[in-house]
Structure formats: C-alpha cells, structure tokens
C-alpha cells in the first residue's frame, strides 16, 4: 500500500475511535440521566442507581473512557509507525 493510502487508513481508524468515544461520552453524560427515575428503582451499594450514576458513576465512566481512548489510539499509532516514545 502506498504511503498516502496508509495515512488515509490511519485517519479512518482514528476518526472511528473518536466517534466511539463521543458516543460513550454522550451516553454517560445525557442518556443515563434521562432515565434517572427508572434507575432509582435499582440500588447499588445501598444507593439508588440513578443517584449513584449522577454522583459518581458517570465520573468513573469518564475516566475509563479517557484510558480506553488513550490505549486504543496508542495501538493505532504503533500500527502505523507514528507512535511517540
């Protein structure tokens, strides 16, 4: 494959990762909180799940999303030979 073709493939993979990350962010930022009343019927660690997701769960999810994104982007960078040392 030619060099410009590999860069197009690199950016396609990077863009797809970005979209996956953004979808996860929207889910934990907005979608979960739309269903807070229904989630409050379930308890987690003694707290209503809706309350827990608003207070702690979404923050934990955001940190996990950051680590997921960094790990996957590093794999993509290594695959295409553009990783930083």
Kinemage of the C-alpha trace (Angstrom):
@kinemage 1
@onewidth
@group {chain A} dominant
@subgroup {mainchain}
@vectorlist {calphas} color= white
{ca unk a 1} P 0.000 0.000 0.000
{ca unk a 2} L 1.298 3.464 -0.792
{ca unk a 3} L 2.191 5.908 1.944
{ca unk a 4} L -0.776 8.262 1.304
{ca unk a 5} L -3.094 5.221 1.368
{ca unk a 6} L -1.760 4.179 4.756
{ca unk a 7} L -2.320 7.669 6.134
{ca unk a 8} L -5.919 7.611 4.905
{ca unk a 9} L -6.379 4.261 6.683
{ca unk a 10} L -4.770 5.743 9.812
{ca unk a 11} L -7.165 8.679 9.852
{ca unk a 12} L -10.178 6.447 9.195
{ca unk a 13} L -9.282 4.336 12.253
{ca unk a 14} L -8.600 7.452 14.333
{ca unk a 15} L -11.909 9.022 13.278
{ca unk a 16} L -13.824 5.823 14.090
{ca unk a 17} L -12.227 5.710 17.538
{ca unk a 18} L -13.208 9.335 18.068
{ca unk a 19} L -16.846 8.576 17.176
{ca unk a 20} L -16.965 5.587 19.522
{ca unk a 21} L -15.537 7.724 22.313
{ca unk a 22} L -18.008 10.536 21.655
{ca unk a 23} L -20.965 8.116 21.644
{ca unk a 24} L -19.854 6.717 25.007
{ca unk a 25} L -19.445 10.252 26.374
{ca unk a 26} L -22.949 11.275 25.233
{ca unk a 27} L -24.401 8.085 26.719
{ca unk a 28} L -22.883 8.660 30.152
{ca unk a 29} L -23.439 12.443 30.050
{ca unk a 30} L -27.054 12.598 28.919
{ca unk a 31} L -28.780 9.281 28.218
{ca unk a 32} L -28.205 7.765 31.659
{ca unk a 33} L -29.552 10.905 33.317
{ca unk a 34} L -32.733 10.916 31.218
{ca unk a 35} L -33.679 7.639 32.894
{ca unk a 36} L -32.771 8.609 36.444
{ca unk a 37} L -36.255 7.958 37.835
{ca unk a 38} L -36.354 4.440 36.410
{ca unk a 39} L -32.787 3.783 37.572
{ca unk a 40} L -33.666 4.864 41.110
{ca unk a 41} L -35.743 1.680 41.430
{ca unk a 42} L -32.441 -0.267 41.438
{ca unk a 43} L -29.977 0.015 44.328
{ca unk a 44} L -26.183 -0.116 44.011
{ca unk a 45} L -24.001 -0.152 47.142
{ca unk a 46} L -27.064 0.889 49.136
{ca unk a 47} L -27.811 3.944 46.968
{ca unk a 48} L -30.433 4.372 44.237
{ca unk a 49} L -28.657 3.693 40.922
{ca unk a 50} L -29.820 6.970 39.355
{ca unk a 51} L -28.357 8.944 42.253
{ca unk a 52} L -25.139 6.906 42.141
{ca unk a 53} L -24.710 7.453 38.387
{ca unk a 54} L -25.245 11.198 38.808
{ca unk a 55} L -22.891 11.485 41.788
{ca unk a 56} L -20.097 9.020 40.992
{ca unk a 57} L -20.868 6.579 38.199
{ca unk a 58} L -20.605 8.999 35.296
{ca unk a 59} L -17.334 10.409 36.618
{ca unk a 60} L -15.869 6.908 36.854
{ca unk a 61} L -17.099 6.193 33.331
{ca unk a 62} L -15.418 9.368 32.012
{ca unk a 63} L -12.067 8.349 33.500
{ca unk a 64} L -12.416 4.864 31.994
{ca unk a 65} L -13.282 6.411 28.611
{ca unk a 66} L -10.103 8.512 28.761
{ca unk a 67} L -7.954 5.444 29.460
{ca unk a 68} L -9.763 3.447 26.750
{ca unk a 69} L -9.207 6.214 24.189
{ca unk a 70} L -5.528 6.666 25.060
{ca unk a 71} L -4.849 2.918 24.927
{ca unk a 72} L -6.635 2.373 21.599
{ca unk a 73} L -5.076 5.472 19.993
{ca unk a 74} L -1.634 4.313 21.077
{ca unk a 75} L -2.284 0.918 19.425
{ca unk a 76} L -3.348 2.668 16.205
{ca unk a 77} L -0.257 4.912 16.320
{ca unk a 78} L 2.018 1.886 16.798
{ca unk a 79} L 0.331 0.024 13.947
{ca unk a 80} L 1.063 2.868 11.529
{ca unk a 81} L 4.510 3.754 12.879
{ca unk a 82} L 3.655 7.190 14.239
{ca unk a 83} L 3.805 6.390 17.977
{ca unk a 84} L 5.681 8.656 20.327
{ca unk a 85} L 8.354 7.167 22.552
